[in-house]
Each structure stands twice: as structure tokens, then as C-alpha cells.
Amino acid sequence: MEWRDEGLIIGVRRHGENSAIVELMTRAHGRHMGIVKGGRSRRMQPVLQQGNSIGVVWRARLEEHLGVFAVEPLRQRASILMESGLALAGVNLMGALLRFLPERDPHEILFEMVEALADHLSDETIAPALMARLELAILSELGFGLDLDCCAATGVRENLVFVSPRTGRAVSRGAGQPYADRLLPLPPFLRDDSLLARASRDDIACAYRLTGFFLERDVLAPRGLKEPEARRAWIARSLSF
């Protein structure tokens, strides 16, 4: 069996003396692993770094086998990412979030999002907001998407400032104000792309509280997992600017 694709490297580990097992988020084949023979060579080590994008040919005798990757560099970001503590924390969190997905299950929307995020991980003005958007998309792709289009109580589409922790639906200011202490704040940038670069520190904190609540309830707790350390590290750095 054989296919060609492009992917973002989210993990690399040693395999034998000279090879490496590379974990990718690919465009058409989802999160996928494969062996790169000679992956620990001086020539390949700069290519096989988290955050880099590569073109791959995957080959295996059977579909369920780990298989072998033949790789070529497409976009090498690692040298830039390693200069930023925020970016390094971001690469680790992207990998942790993507590992909630079933392996080999295609999610092209998420691929596009992580590629764009990887290009901006060093930019503290927009990376924290983009990561919150990625967490929201991960929830949606796992079947736990939030409904932020209109108010759950009145159906209006304006002044949506809360989210119900019970239903995951947006609530308007007027309908939700009497119950504000029981609702989660909805930062405007989660609904409006034009506000991404203008999200305040408070907006970012509220966004991570919102996505964190539903990640914990719907993804982590049912699997007996705790919040990844990578997420705590990323949030600490995101809120330090």
C-alpha cells in the first residue's frame, strides 16, 4: 500500500540505532505515524523536528501496519520556534490536543488550523487566541462542539456573552444576566475573526476557562485523563504578556 500527503510533525522518537518514528498531522490521513529510516542521521535530524512541515510517501504491506515514511522538507520552522518559549510550549500543546483524535481519522479543517497556528506560534499578539480557537475546533471534531451562533433562550444573534455549562450553547446578555454566576463568559474573538489580534488577556483567560471546562468534562474525565501539563505551561506563558 502507498499514499502521498503533507503533514506537520507533532512528535518524533528514536527507533533502533538510526531510525525514528515520526508522528504527523496530515491533510488527508489524519494523525499518522511511520518509521523514517536513517531519521537520526545528521542530514535528517534538522528536518524531523516538531513544528516542521514535510511531504511524505507512506508505504506498508498492509493498511494496519506502522509503515515507512519517505520524507522531504516543505517548511522548516523549528529553528525559529526553538527561540521562543511560547512557541515551544505551543508545539507541545498542539501535539497533546491532536492526540485526543483517533489515529488515521482525517480532519482536514484541523490540519489547516495547525499549519496556520504553527506559522504564528512566536507571535504573542495572536497565537494565544488561535490556540483557543483550535481547542474549540478539537471539541467540535470530537463531537462536543459548542453552539455559539444564537442565544439558547431567545434565539437572538447579538450580544452573546455567556455559554451554558450544561448545554454548551450561547446565551445573550439580557437572558443570561440573572444567572451570570452560573454561566461561562464567552469572549467575542471566539465568534468574530476580526477580533483575534485584539483579544485582551482577560479574553484569553476566559476562552481557556471555557474550552478547558468542556475538555475536562467531555474529553478528559471520560478517559480517566488529567489536563495535559503542556496546556498548563502554554496558558501560563500566554497570560504572561
N, C-alpha and C positions, 0 to 999 in steps of 0.2 A: 504494500500500500504506500501511497505517496501523495502529499499535497504541498502547496506553496502558500505562504502567508507572510504577514508582517506582525511584529509583536514588540511590546515593551517589556524589558526584563524586570521582574519583581523579585527574583531570588536566584542565587547561584550557590551550589555546594559541591564539594570535592567528590569525585567518583574514581576510585582506584588511584593509580600513580599520576596519570597525566590527563585524565578526562574530567569533565564537570557535568553535573545535572543542572540544567537551566530551566527555570520556571518563567513562563511568559504569559502576558495577557495579549492574546492575538485578536485580530479583527474578526475572523470568520470561524475560529475554532475555540474561542473562549480561553479560559485559563488552562494552559497545557504545558507539560514538561517533556523533556527529551535529553538524551545524552549528547554532548558535544565532545567528540574525540579530539584529544590534543587541546582541550579547553583551558588547561593550566599552563600552556606554553607562553613564552614572553610575547609572542605575536597576538595571541588570543585574549590574554588577560585584560588589556585595556578595553577590548570590545565587550567582554562578558561582565559588565558591571551594571548594578541596579540603576534604573533610570535611562539606560541607553535603549534605543530602538534598533531592531535588526530585522533583516529579511531572512526567512528560514525556509528550508525544504525539509519536511519530516518524512522519514521512511521507517517502515516496520513491516514485518511479515504478516502480523495480524493487527487489527484495529485496537485491541485491548492491550497490546504491548507498549512499553515505555517508548521505544523507538529512538531514532538517532536524528539529531538536527545537523544540517549543514547550514552555516550562517554567513551572513555578510552584513557589515555595518551600514546603517541608514542614517541615524542621528546619534552622535555621541555626546551626551550631556554630562556624563559622570564627573569629568574634571571640574565643571562649573558647579555642579551640585555639591561636591565634596568641600567646597569653600564656604558653604553656608550651613550652619547648624539647623536652621529652619528647614532647608531643603532636604537634608539628610533625614530629619525626623519625618518629613513628608513622604519620602520614598518608602520608608518603613511602614508608615500608616497605610499608604496605598496598597502595599502587599498584604497587610493584615486584613484590610477590608475586602479585597478581592478574593481572599481565601475563604470567605463565607459562601462564595458561589460554588456550585457543583463543578468539578473539573470537566473540561471539554464541552461545557454548555455555552453556546455562543451568546454574546451580549455586545453587539456592535456599538450601541449607544455608550456603554461604559468604556469601551476601547477608545472611542473618540474623546471622551471626557478625560481619561487618564493621560492620553497623549497631550492634550491641551494643558492639563494641570502640570505635567512634567516640565513643560516649557516655561512655566511661571512659578515654579516652587521657590525660587530665590527671591521673589517679589513679595515682600510683606504687605504691600498695599492691596493685593488681590488674591494671593494664594490661600489665606485662611477662609475667605468667602467661597472660593472654588472648591475647597475640600469639604466644606459643609454641604455644598450642592452635590458633591459626589456621594456623601453619606446618604443624602435624601434619595439619590438615584439607586444606590445599592438596596435600600429598603424597598423601593418600587420594584426592582428587578427580582427581588426575593419574594414578591407577593404581598408586601406590607406597606404599599405606597400610601402616602398621606394625600388627602383630598383638600387642596388649598385653593380651589377655584371659586368657591362661593360659600356663603355662610350656611352652616348646618341648620340654624334655627329659622332664618328668614329668607335665604336664597339670594341675598344681595351680594354683589361682587366688589363693593367698595368698603374701605375701612376695615379690612380683615386684619385683626391684630392679635388674635388668640387662636390656639388649637386645643381641641378637646383631647385630654389624655386617654379618654375612654374609647373614642371613635376614630381619632386621627383626622378629624375634619376641622376646617377653619371656622372661626366664629367672629362675627363683626364686633366692633367696639360697643355699639349700643346694646346688642343682645348679650354680650359677654361680661359687661362691666359689673353687674351684680354678683357675678361668680368668678371674678378675676383671680381670686386667691386659689381657685381650684383649676384654673386653666394655665396652659403653657403659652408664653409670649411667642408671637410669630414675627420675626424680623422681616422688614419689607424686601430685602435683597433676595430672599428665597423665592419670591414671586416675580420680581422685576429685574431682568438682566442689566438694565441701565444703572442699577444701584450697586452693582457688585463692587466696584472700585471705591465706593463711598461708604461702605459698611463701617460703622464705628466699632470700637472694642466691645461695647455693650451689646451691639447687634450680633457680633461674632459669638460672644459668650452665650447669648440666648439661643442662637442657632445650634450650638453644640449641646446645650441643655436639651433642646427639642429632639434632635436626632439621637442623642445619647439615651433619652428615655425610651424611645421606640426600639433602638438597637438592643438595649438591655432586656426589654420586655418580650420582644418578638423574635430576636435572633440569638442573643447570648444565653439568657436564662433557660430556654427550652433545650439548649445543647449542653447545659451544665458548664458554661464558659463564663469567665470574668472579662471585664473590659481590658482590651489589649494594652500593655504597657506603652506600645507605640502611640496609642491615642492620647494617653495622659501626657506623654512627652510632647507631642505635637500641640495639644491645647495649651500647655504651659508656655511654649515658645510663641504661639500665635497671639496670646494675650499679653505678651511682654513688651509689645511695641507701642 
